[in-house]
């Protein structure tokens, strides 16, 4: 069953051939197209412009809309300027997608000929041998394409476009309603003054709108091209571009917000990229670079709220950004596995397992650290370490771990308080939509050693990659 696909107008896309795994590339000097490996070049960017005269149809242009893709009167595929096409040329396309085949798409011209690649350098059109209709597409080899947005924003999933924006240590970006000053605070992170509507404009661009004040996060020239972040109503924004931000992921959970602004460099007015940054609980603009104070977490409004208390002894706080609760333990490497405790020879061992077999662990604050335990056969079994450093399960006796934030966003070090050794290198926190059990990713090692010893041990058994070790094998 095929359905029509509707690309967004004004958005850059790449067109990837499924069989070759390469991208449709423009050759303006030859008025043709080829397939090539992905490159950061406008010759692989395409714009789809909807035709008003016919439903479900588009003209396919280059980014500047100087040339378009069409089929000439000789049934040859041409990439040329619109003025060079004649009335007999076929210039509009339908995009028919098969949702049962990984969203693979067929590019069909108005006469139901289908675009395919004879080889990497030769694009051709072939007619559907059977009667063509939108619900039947029989061609497969070299006919299938993927329509891929260039540089998407990749916002985290949520039930709406409403988000909280916070720093790595949990401070939420908020707007002072009296002065329109952007500040950050760890207290009471809920509330409309901290809720931002992020609207995806395509290609990594977005607008950020404060729900409480009805104002956009934007940049403002304080004079002499000296820029600052602020929030203004739409009517008060001097330039529409001043409210459009580029969102770029810096990891699976962190992002940067940037804009290009004109500044004086010597006597020359030069465009420079600035990022939203943190400075003493205030949001400012800084020249863009890889720095922790320019990295932000985007958190769906319907996500679980961490505790905002600044008291380190607060029983409701496990670590900044990490709430007490029920978790599964999972490693954070490329090849994932989960963790469970089993009873073997009157002792409890830590082993790896598939997700569906994993124990659900409670993570709670206790004293100067946290305890991690699961319910097994009607008993609380605590994740512990023996005097030799092996990770085991124990009945009744709680064992204290310390959770501290690492230098990567949403990452933490898990350290044994009695042994003062790291159980893991780091963990990542994942929240799975409507599933009530959060996933706390813990790449568990079977023994507690220094990191150099851990690394040497893993490398000696599996080479340079730590992604494939099994806890039970290394015991």
N, C-alpha and C positions, 0 to 999 in steps of 0.2 A: 504494500500500500504506500503510495507516494503522497506527499503533501507539498504545498507551495512554501518556499522559504522567503522571508522578507528581510533582506539586509537593511540596516539603518542608513539613511541618507547622510552624506557628509562624513562618513566614517571610513577610515582606511582599512582595507581587508587584504589578506593574502589568499591566493587560490592554490591549494596544494593537491597534486595528483596522488591518489591513494596508492596506485600500483608502483609508481616510480619513487614516491616519497619526496618529490621535489616540487618546486614552486613555479607557477606560471610567471614568466618574465617578459617584459616588453623589449623589443628591439626596434626602436623608432627609425633608425637608419635603414633598416631592411623592411619596414612596415609589416613585421611579423612577430610571432611569439615563440618562445622556447621554454624548456624546463631546466631549472638550475637549482643547486643547493641554496638553502636560505642565506640571505645576505641582508645587511642593513643598508638598503638602497631603495630609493623610490621606484625603481624599475620593477619591483615586485609588489608594489602597492596599487590597489584598485579601488575605485569609487563606483558605487551602484546608484544610479539616478532613476527613480520610478517614472514610468510612462503614464501620463494622465489619461491618454486615449484608450488604453487597454489595461485590464486588471492583471495583476500578478506578473507584470513584465517590467524589465529594467534595461537601460542602456549602461554599458560597462565602459568606464573611462579610466585614464590615468589620473594621478592625483591632481594635476593642474587642469584636467579636463580639456587638454589640447588635442588629444587623440582618443579614439574609441575602438573597441573590439567589434568587428562585424564580419559578415559573410558576403562576399561580392557576388556579382551576377554569374561568375564562373564557378561558384560554389567553393571558393577558396577563402580561408580565414585571413583577414586583413587587420592590421593595427595601424590606423592612420587618422588624419584629421577629419572631423565631420564634413568639412567642405568638399573632400575628395570622394565622398560616397554619392551614389546615384539613387534614383528612385527605385531601381530594381534590387538594390542591396538590402540585405536583411540585417537590421541594426539593433533589434531588441531581443532580449533573452528571457526565458523562464528558468527559475531555479526549482527543481523538483527533488525533494529530499526523501530518502527512505529511513524513517525513524527506527526501523528494526535492524538496520545495518550501520550502527554507530554514526547516525546523522550524515551519511554519505550522500552527496548531491550530484545531480546530473544537470549540465548546462545545455539547455535546449533552445534553439532559435525559433522564430515565429513559424517556420515551416516544419517543425518537429524533427529537424536534424540535430544530432547530438554531437557535442564537441568531444573528441578523443585524441590521444597522442599516438601516432604511428611509431614514433621513437622520440627521443629527447629533443630533437631539433625540428620535428615536423608535426604540426597540429592539423587535423583534418575534421571534416564533418561527414557523418554517416547517418543515413536514415534508419529509423526503427523499422525492422522488417515486418513486425506485426503492427496491427493498428495501434497507434500511440494514443494513450490517454493518461490522465494524471495519476491514476491508481495502478498503472502497470509500467514498470521499467525493467526490461529484460537484459539490457546490455550490462556488462560488468567490467571486463578487462580494459583498462586504460580509459574507461568512461567515467569513473567515479572521482569526485572531487570533494575537498573539504574547504568550506568558506570560513576563514579564521581571522578574527579581529586582530589588528596589529596593536601591540602594547596595551592589552586590556587592563583595567584597574584592579580586577580580581578582589573585590571587596569581600569580607567574610560573610558567611551565610547568616541570615536572620529572618524573622517573620515580617520585617518591614525594612525600610531604608533608614531607620532611625538608629543612631549609634552614639556611643560615648567615645571620646578621644582621650587617651591617657598616656602618661609617661611610663617608662619601664618600672618605676617604683610605685605605680598605682595612682598617681595624682591625675585628677580629671581636669580637662580643659573646660573652663567656664567663662561666662560673660558677666561682668559687673554691669548691671542694668543702668546704673546712674551715670557711669562714665564711658561705657562701651570699651572698657579696658579688659583685655584678655588676661586671666590669671589662672593659677592651678592650685588645687586644694585637695587634701586627702580626706576631708570630712564630708559626710553626707553626699556621696557621689550621685545619688538619685536626684531627680528633679528636672523640670523642663529647661532650666538655665544651663544644664549640662547635656541636654539632648540635642544632637545635630542631625539634620536631614542631609544625607550625602547623596546627591543625584549624579549618576554616572552619565557623562556626556560622550563617552567613547574614546578609545585610544589613550586611556589613562587620565583623561581630563574629567574634572568634576566640579560641582559647586557644593559649598558647605553652608548650611542654613541653620541658624539658631532658632529652635522652636519657640522659646519663651519670648525673645525680643523681636522676632520676625525680621532678623537682619542677617546679612551674609558675612561670613568670614572673608576678608579681602585684604589687600595691601593699600596703603595710602602714602602719598608723597608728603613728608613733613616740610619740604622745601629744599631746593637745590638737589633734587633727586636723592633725598635721604628717606628711605622707605621704612615703614613699620606695619605690623599686622594689626588689624582692628576689625570691627564689625559695623556695617553700615546698612541702612535700608537701601533697597534697590535704586530709588530715585536719587540718592545722594552719592552713588558711585560714579566717579568721573568717567571711567573707562570700563566697558563691559569685561575686558580681559582681566581687570584687576580682581575679579571675583572667581576666576577660573584657575583651579589648582591642578597640578600634575601629581597624581598619586602613584607612587612606585613601591612595590613590595621589596623590602630588604631582607625578609626571611618569610617563613610560612605564616607568621603572625604579626610582623611589624611592617611599618610603612614610613615613607617620608612624604612630606607635602612641600611642593616647591612651585616657584613662579620665576619668570624671567622679568627683570626690571632694568631700566636704563640707569646707569650710574656714570659719574665722571671718573675717568681714569686719566690722570694728568689733565690735558686740555681736550681730551676726546670723550664724547658720550658713547658709552659701550654697553651692550646688553650683557647682563650677568645673571646667573641662576642663584636664587636665594631659597633657603629652606626655613620652614617654621621650626624654631628651636626653643629650648628651655633655658632660662637664665634667672636664677633666684626666684622661683615660683612665678615667673612672668614669661609670657610667650613673646619672642622677638624674632627678627629675621637675621639669619647669618648666611654668609657665602656657603653654598652647598658643598659638603664633604662627608666622608664616612665618620660620623661622630655620634656618641651615645645620646647627646642632648638634641640630636636632630632625628631621632627614631621614636616613633609613636605606635601605640597599640590602638587598633580600631575594634571596639567591642560592641556587638549588637545590643540594643537596649534591652532585649529580652534574655540576655545572658545572665548567668548566676552572679549575684553581687558579692564580691569579696568584702571582707570586713574593712572598714576605713579607720579603725582606731589606730592612733599612733602609739598606743601602749604596747610594748613588746610582750608584756605578760598577759595581754588580753586573751582569755580562753577561747575566743571566737576567731582568732587569727593564727593560721599555720605559717604563712609567709606572705609578704606583699603580693597581692593578686591571686592568692591560692587559699580557698576556703576549706574548712574542715568538711568532711563528707565521705561518701562512698566512691571508691575508684577501682578501676582495674589497673594492673601494673603491666606496662608494655615498654619494650625497648624503643629507643628513638633512632635506630639506625635504618639503613635503606631497606633491609629485609626484616620485617617486623615479626616479633613473637610476643606472646603473653606469658604471664607467670602464675603458677599456682603452687600450693603446698600440699604434699601428699604424705600419708603415714606409711612408713616402711621400716620393718624390723623394730617396732616400738619407738621409732624416732620420726621426726617430721623433716622432710627434705624439700628444698626449693627446686622446681623443675620448670621447663618451658612447655608451652601448650598452645593450641589454637585459641582464637578469641572466645569461642563459645564455651570452652572448658575452663577459662580463667576464673580464679576466685575474685570475689568483690571484697576489697580491703577497705577498712575504715582508717582514715587518717585524722587524728585528733591531737590537739595540744595537750602536753602534760609537763609540768615543771618548766625546765629551760628548753624543752624540745618538743618532739611529737612522738606518738606511738603509731605503729602501723600493724593492723591485725585483721584476720578474717575469721569467719564463723565456720567451723568444720566439725561435723558430727556432734553438734550441740555444744561445742566448746570454742572459746576464743583462743586462737592460735596466733601468737605474736611473731612478727618478723624480727629476728634477732641475729646476733653474731656470737659465736663461741670464742674462747680465749685464743684459739688459733687463727681466728679471722674468717672462718667459714660461715656463710649465711645459712641459717636454719630456722625452723619454726619451734616455738616453745609454748607450752600450756601455762596459763595463770601468771607467769612472770613477764611483766611488760618490759620492753627494751626501748631506750630513748634514742631517737635520731634527731639531728638538727637539719632543718631545711633552710638554706640560704640562697638568695638569688645569684645566678651566675651572670657573666658578662653578655650573654645572649638573651634576647627578649623572651619572656615566658619560660626561662630556663632556670634550673635550681641545682645546687649541689646537695647531696644527701650524705651526711657525715655521721658516723657512729660517735655518740657522746662518750661512752666509756673508753673506746679505743682511739678516738680522735683520728679515724681513717675514713676516707671517702668510699661509700658503698657503690656509687655510680659516678660517672663523669658529669652527666647532666640529664635533666628530664625536661620534657615539653608537655604542656597542658593542652588537651584537646576537649572541646565541648561539642557533643554530637546532637545538635538540633533538638528534636523532641524526645530523644532517648534520655530517661531520667538519670542513668548512671553515667557520670563523667568518666573520661579516660585520662588517667595520669600516667604519662609515658615514662617508664623507668627502665633504662637499659641495665638490667641487674647483672652484676658480676658475682660469681659464687664465693669469692674470698675478699677479705678486706686487706688490701695492700696499698703501698704508695702507687701513684699513677704511673710512674716509670716502670715499676714491677708489673703492674697490670698490662701495660702496653707491651712489654717485652714478652710476657707470657702468651698473650694473644697472637703476637706476630710470629712467635716461634712455632705455633701450631697451624696458623692459617695464613701466613704471609703478612702483608701489610694491611689487610682489611679487617676491622673488628666487627664486621656486619654479620658474620655467619657462624659465630660460636654458639654452642649450646651449653646452657648452665650445667645440665646433668653430666655432660661429657667432661667438663673441666673440673668437676669435684675431685 
